[in-house]
Amino acid sequence: MPLNASIKTFHVVNASDLDRFIEEQYGLPYCTHVALEAGNGDHCIAEAATEHREPADPSDPDSPPASRPGLDHWDQEELTAWLAGDGCDPKPHVLLSDLACRELVPPGTYLIEISW
């Protein structure tokens, strides 16, 4: 039986370049491999999204999902804590999504190459 696989397109970025770009944009130190707990030679995927899904009626969690612009509640909390100096380095998808919402990077899937 053949392996069920597909071809996808990614934005490929080196973690060191991503770290520098994030530090330039936010003015804070950042380390992708620490945020991901990744090792040298690892490859990680992060989605930069400009919208998220949540219940259409926030007072009814069973209501059908709707698309909303920006980060979801949990990602926004993670970003806000980091910006205030109260949190760990956010996962790359949080920062890439925020940067995509601010039109500083294109939305899409990023393949992050970890090397040092």
N, C-alpha and C positions, 0 to 999 in steps of 0.2 A: 504494500500500500504506500503510495507516495506521500511525502510530507505536505500538508496543507500550509502553504506560505504565500505571502503577497509582497509586492514591491511598493515601498513608500518613499516619499521625499521628505528630507529633514533639512533644517538649518543646522549645520555642523559648526560647533564652536569649542575651542580649547578652554578648559576651566580657568586657566590663568588669565586669558583674555576676558572672559566673562567677569571674573573677580575685579579686574581693573575697571571695566566698564561700569559695573555696579558701584564701585567705590567713587568713580567720577560723578555718577548721577545722584547718589545719595549722600556723599560726603562721609561715609562710615566704612570702616574696614569690613571686608567680607571674604569668606573662604568657602568656595563651592564644595570641596571635598569634605570639609568639616560638616557643613549643613547636610550633606548626603551620607556621611559616614562611609565614604568611598575610598578605595585604595588606588595606588598607582596602577595605571593601565585599565582601569574600569571605564565603562561607557554608561552613561545614564540618559534617560529620556525625560524631558520636561515639556509640558504643554503651555504655551503662552496664549491665554484666552482673553478676549475682551468682554466676555459675558459669562454668566453662570446660570444654572437652573435652580429654581426654588419653587415652593408651592405658590400658585397664582394668588391664593388668599392666605397671607401669613398667619391669620388667626385660625385657619383650618389646615393642619399639616397633611390631611388626606386629599386636599384639592389638587387638581392636575398641575404638573409643573409648567412653569413659564420661564422664558429667558429674561434675564435682567442684566443691564450693563454693569461692568466693573467686577471687582473681586467678590467672592462669597463672604459671608459673615466671619467664618473661621480664618480664612486667608487674610482678611482685612485686620482682624485682631492680631494675627501673627506679625503682619507688617507694622502695624501701629506700635506694638510692644518693642519691636526691634528699633524702630525709629526713635523711640523714647529712651532707648538704652536699657530696657527692662527684659529683653528677650534674647533668645539664641539667634544665630544666623537663620533666616527663613529658608525654606526649601526653594530651589531655583524657580520652580513654576510660579511661586507667589510673586517674586520680583520680576520675572519675565512677563507675567500677566499684567502687573502694574505698569511696567514699561510699555507694553503693547497698548494698554488703555491710554497712555500718555503719548502714543504714536512715536515712541523712541526706538522701538524694534518692531518688526513685522510679527503679527500673530502667526501661530503655527506650532509645529512640533520641532523641538531642538534636541539634537544629539550632542551631549556634552562629553568631551574626551578629557578624562582625568589623567594628568601626567605631571611629574615633578622630578 
